[in-house]
Amino acid sequence: MNIMLFHSTYGLRPAVRAAADRLRAAEHEVWTPDLFEGRTFETVEEGMTFNDGIGKEELLRRAVLAAAPYSERGLVYAGFSLGASIAQTLALGDEKALGLLLLHGTSDIAESASVDELPVQLHVAEPDPFETDDWLSAWYLQMQRAGADVEIYRYAGAGHLYTDPDLPDYDEEAAEATWRVALGFLDSL
């Protein structure tokens, strides 16, 4: 499977590279574009400030440029938190998208979004300050209306970015469970 994996608002940190290596070990081809051009951050606030300075449109432009050389092959779009929202936007706009793997995040869905049973898997903490229950319920219904085939996995007590071992949110049990399920999802595509 060809996977385009987008980083979180912390930037392209070691955890993203380790995730890509895990996916490669499972015989997937993985690209990890650096949308922040080498910048990484120690706190979510620093990353969000930098992200806001770039702007959503510019981040999406960078993501589209990164994915364009590979999209003809059919991509699974994936990402962490902010990267998940970017992956979702690209997958919903790419008729050749093969799947969408969302880790710790979602995004708004355009009213005109339409896909043909796009397989989507979301992994998120429960509770998650960035992905509230009400938001996730509305998101799920909108994704179904758009034609996606959605699975949601919640991890009670885990922090927002619980798959990153270098952050306080890290939860080893939830992270390993996420990777087991996610790898099975990717193998099913």
Salt bridges, closest charged atoms under 4 A:
ASP21 OD1 - ARG24 NH1 3.10
GLU29 OE1 - ARG73 NH1 3.71
ASP34 OD1 - HIS7 NE2 3.89
GLU37 OE1 - ARG62 NH2 3.70
GLU58 OE2 - ARG61 NH2 2.74
GLU58 OE2 - ARG62 NE 2.95
GLU72 OE1 - LYS96 NZ 3.04
ASP128 OD2 - HIS160 ND1 2.69
ASP133 OD1 - ARG154 NH1 3.11
ASP164 OD2 - ARG13 NE 3.20
GLU176 OE2 - ARG22 NH2 3.06
ASP187 OD1 - HIS28 NE2 3.72
